[in-house]
Amino acid sequence: MIKKKTRIVAGIMSGTSVDGIDCVIMQIRRKENGIAWKLLTHVQKKFPTDVADAVLRNSDPSASRVDEINDINQALSYYYAETIKRAASKAAKKIDLIGCHGQTIYHRPQKERRYGKRFGATLQIGDPSTLAILTGIPVVGNFRAADVAAGGEGAPLVPYADYLLFNNRKKSRLLLNIGGIANFTYLQQNAKPADVIAFDTGPGNMGIDALVKEYFDKQYDRNGAIARKGRVHESLFMKLIQHPYLQRKPPKSTGREEFGKTFLKKLKQYIPSGCSKEDIITTVTEFTAWSIFYSFSEHITKKINVDEIIVSGGGAKNKFILEALEDYFVASTVMTSKEVGLPPETKEAASFAVLANETIDRKPGNLPSVTGASHRVPLGTIAIPN
């Protein structure tokens, strides 16, 4: 497998929204200056409610239990294995390699002094060794730890995959992923790895989904239909845009620690009388789109235009967000990643297939200009089934 120039690689991802698993199978061929790729198939698997609840509960330091973390670490590997086997059957291909991001339950990349040492730390569960044994296929997992060990944020890691997948000689592109957290990668035309700019912009669907669940008993706002019924409440919006994360300079990353329960608790304190439930959803959804635009204009440069904005993740299905982005980025073409070969729900999983392939070829997968690491390093732990 190591000697192959063309490999069949499975990529698997379960993100901060904890709504389930995305698995892709890709054909990846090494070229002199990068890769050639083709998406073969994609499958999704929803998490059972008790699994999702356990992940969320154990992502909260005040509620987590080591025995539950131990169990869910193994259980996730079984769900990943089932999903990969289903995808392999659908693709009718023998898989050479698996790239598995795992499920982040805590992320503290900033260096702090703990137990007499100063370090950052990140924890993804879903054991790579168990997955390798269950599938009989080598697995690259635990991608973030190497970058954190090298002094980086451990996120975002997708930008180097974005570079390999979407760099264009003639067009500048903003690869925008709206999952639980939103992040983007800016590629100037004919970019080199050192030119890549990327970071987490702030909230994606995380707050929207939680509020839609609480107020409307729905898993998410399908097509942005609820957001369309309300209006942006100015006083609430003005409170949201003062979030300190937005002022932090890149490289930076964020997660449930900043935009989870604590964020929602503060948000509810800001809700004025007369603000309907629909208004709340509209305002929070507008905040997601605004924070993306603000991050681009404030932290990249106000003078740069971008030719194409390519949106992936669950937020790509929210028409309210897409239309808001068109209003903010008036000189750019806004599209979903489906128009460039990867349906929106596949891009993150595809990215970890690409990064796993880079690791097997002994190539670094991080970008210090993006994560703040001291140097480029190969990413992930390799688990061999036999």
N, C-alpha and C positions, 0 to 999 in steps of 0.2 A: 504494500500500500504506500509506503514512504517513497518508493521509486516511481510511482505512477505520476505522469504529468496531467492526466485527466482523472478526476475522482468523482464519485457519487457521494455527496455529503448531505447529511440531515442536519438541519438547524432547528433548535427547539427553544421556545421562549415562553415564560409566564411572568407577567409584569406586575407593576404596583397596583393595578386595578384589581388583581386577583380574580379575574372573571373566567380564567381558563388557560388552556395551552394552545399555542400555535406551533405547528410543525411544518417545515418545508423540506422538500428534497430537491437538491440542485446538482447540476453537472457543472463542475468548475475545472477549467483548464488553465494551466500556468502558461503565461506568455512572457516575452522578454521584459516588457514594461508593465506587467500587471497580470490581469486574468481576463479570460472570456467565460461567460456564464450563461446558464439557461435554467429557468425555473421549470421543474418537472411536475411537481404536484404540491398541494397544500391541504392540510387537514386541521380541524380544530376540535378540541375536547373541552367541555365545560367541567369545572371542578364541582364535585358534590358540595353541598352547602356546608357540611361539617369540616371539609378540608379547607375551604375558603375561610370559614370562621376561625379555624385553628391558626391559619397563616396570619390573619389580621390580629388575632389576640396575641400571638407571640411576636408580633412586630412592635408591640407596645411594652417597653421595659417594665412598666408598673404592673402588667398583667401576665407577662411571659413566665413559662415554667420549663425547666430544663428537661423534664421527662417528656413533655409534649413536643419540644423542639427535636429531641432525639427521635421520636416516633414519626413526626411529619417529615423529617429529613429522609427517612427511608420510604415512607408512603409516596412521596412525590416522585421518587425514582420509578416506582411501579406504574404510576400514571403516565410518566414520560415514556416508559418502555412500551406500554400499550398503544400510545399515540404514534410512536415511531413505527411499530409493526404494522399498524393500520395504513400509515403513509407509504411504507415500503410495498405493501400489497397493492395499493392503488397505483403506484408508479411502475410496478412490475420490474423493479431494479434491485440489484444487490448493493447494499449500502457499504461504503468503505470506511466511513468516519462519521461521528456524531459530534456536533458542537452544541453544548447545553449551557445556557446562561445560569439556570437555577433560579430560585426564588429569593430575592433580597428580603431579609427580615430586620437587618439593622445596618446602617451605613454611617460611620463616623470617620471620614478620611482625614480630618484636620489633626495635626500632630498635637497630642496632649500628653502630659506626664501621668502615667499610670503604673503602679507597682514598681516604682523606681526606674522606669524607662519611658522614653518619649516616643510615641508612635501613633499612627492612624490605624484604623481597623474597619473591615467590612465583612459581612457574613451573608453568604448565599447558601441555602439548603437545597437538597435534592442531590444525594450522594453520587458522584461520578462513577465510583467503583461498583456500586450496586447496579447502576444503569448499564455499565459495560458487561457485567456478568449476566444480567437479564436479557440483553440483546445479542451478546456474543460479538459486539462491535467496539473498537477502540473509541473512547470518549475524551474530548477536551472539555473541561468544566472549570468552574471557579476562576473565571477570567479576571475579575477585578483586583484580586489580592496582589498580583505582581506589580501592578501600577501603583497601588497604595504603598507597597513596600519600597518602591523607588521614589516615594515622596509625592506621588500624584493624588488626585481626587478619586481615582478609580472609576471615573465617569466624566463625561460620556465616552464610551468606547466605540460606539457605532460610527463616529466620524471617519476612521480609517477605512472601514468597510464602505461607507458612503463614497469615499474617494475612489476606491477600487471599482465600485459598481457604477458610478454616475458621473465621473469627471468627463467634461466635454470640451473639445478644443475651441468651439466657437461661442458657447453660451456660458454666462455665469448662472449658478444655481444655488438656491437655498433649499436644502433637504430638511424639511420640517416634520418631526414626528410628534404627534399629540397622543400620548398614552395617559397614564395617571399623571405623569409629569410631562411637560413639553420641553423639547430640545431641538436645536437645529445645527446643521453643518453648512457653512458658507464655502462654496467652491468658486473661486474666480475662474474665468475661462482658461482652459489649459493649465490648471493648477498643478503644483508640485506638492508633495506631502507637507513641506514646511510652510506652505501658503494657507493650509486649512485652518479655519476659525470655527470653533464649535463650543457650545456649552448648554447647560440646562437653563431655559428661560424662566421657569417658574411653574405655575399650576397648569395642568392639562385638563383631563376629565375627572380627576380625583374628587375635587370639591363638588363639581356639577353632579356626578353620579351619586355621591353621598346625600346631597340635598334632594335630588329627585327621588331617591329611595325613601327618605324620611317624609317628604311632603306629598308624594304622589304614588308611593308604593310601586315604583317601576325601577328596573335595573339601570336604565339610562334614558336620556332624552332622545328618542328615536328621531333622526333627521332634524333635530333641533326644534321639534314641533312645539314644545312647551315654551322654549325661549322666544319663539315667534309671537306668543300670545301676550307677553308682558312688555314692559318698557324698562329702559335703564334708569335706575333710581340714582340721581346724581350724588346725593350725600353718601350713600353706601358705596358707590363707585369710587368717590374721592378718598374714602377710608381705605379701600382695597389697594389702590395704586400707591399708597404710602408704605407698602410692605418692604421691610429693610432688605430682603433678598434681592429685590430689583436693583438696588443701588450698588450691590457688591460687584466688583470688577472681575471679569474672567481671568484665569480659569476658575470655574465654579460648578458645583453640582448640588442638587437638592433632592428631597424625597418626602416621604410621609412624615418625617420628623418636623418639617417646617410647614407642610401644606396638608396635614392630616387633621386629627382631632383638635389639636391646639388652635390651628387656623380657623376651623369651623366654629369653635367655641367663641373666639374673638369676633368672627364675622356676625354671629347671631346677636352679639352685644351692640353692634352698629346698626342693626335693622331698625329703621324708623317706623313710627306708626303710619298706617296707610299704605305700607309697602306690601303688596300682595305676594302670595307664594310664587306666582308666575313672574312677578317683577324681580324677585330674588334670583330665580334661575336665569332670567335674561341678563341681569347685572353681572352675575358671576361668570356667565358664558362670555359676555362682552369683555370682562376682565382678562380671561384667558387670551382672547385675540389681541387685545391691547398690549398685554405684557410681552407677547411675541414681537409685535411691531416696535415697542419701546426698546426691547433688548437689542434688536437689530440696529435701530437708528442711534441709540445711545452708546452701545458698547462695541459696535463695529466701526461705523462712521456715518455721519449724516449725508455725506457726499456720494456714497456708493449706491448705485442702482443695481438691481438684480433682475436678470431676464426672466427666469422661471422660478416659481415657488412650488415645490413638489411635496405634497402633503401625504403622510402615511399615519398609521395608528388608528385607534377608534375614533379620534376626532375628525378624521377625514370623511366620516359618514354624517357628521353634524353640519347640515347645510347652513345653519346660522353662523357657525364659525367660519366656514369657507367664504360666505358673503361678506362677513366683517373683515376678513383678511383682504379681500378684493378692494374694499373701501379704504383700508389703511395703506396697502401697497398698490397705489393707483397706477403705477407705471410698469407693473409686473404681471406676468401671466400666472394665475393660480390654477393648479391642476392636482390631481391625485397621482400617486405613484403607479397606479394601474396603467396610466398612459405612457409610462416608460418601462413597462415589462414586469412590474411587481405590484400585485394588488395591495392596498394599504395595510391589510391585516397580516401581510407576509414579511414586510421589510425588516422588522427587528429579528425575527427568526432567521431570515436569510443572512443578516449581518453576522450572526454568530456561527453560521455555517462557513462563511467567508473567513472569519477570524480563526476558526479551528483549522481551516486549511492552511492559513498562514503559519500557524504554530507548528503544524506537522512539517512544513517546509523550513522550519527554524528561522522564520522571519518575525520581526517585531510587529505587534499589532496596536500599540498605543501611539499617541502623538503628544509629546511633552508640551507643545505649544497649546494644546487643548486641555490636558489634565493637570499640568504643572509638575509632572514627574521630572526627575533629574536627568533621565536618559530613556531612550527607547528600549523596550524589553519584549520578548515573546510572552504571550499571555496564556494563562491557564495551566491546569494540572492535567496530565495525560494518564488515563486509566486504561489498562490493557486487560482484556477478558481472559486470556490464557497465555 
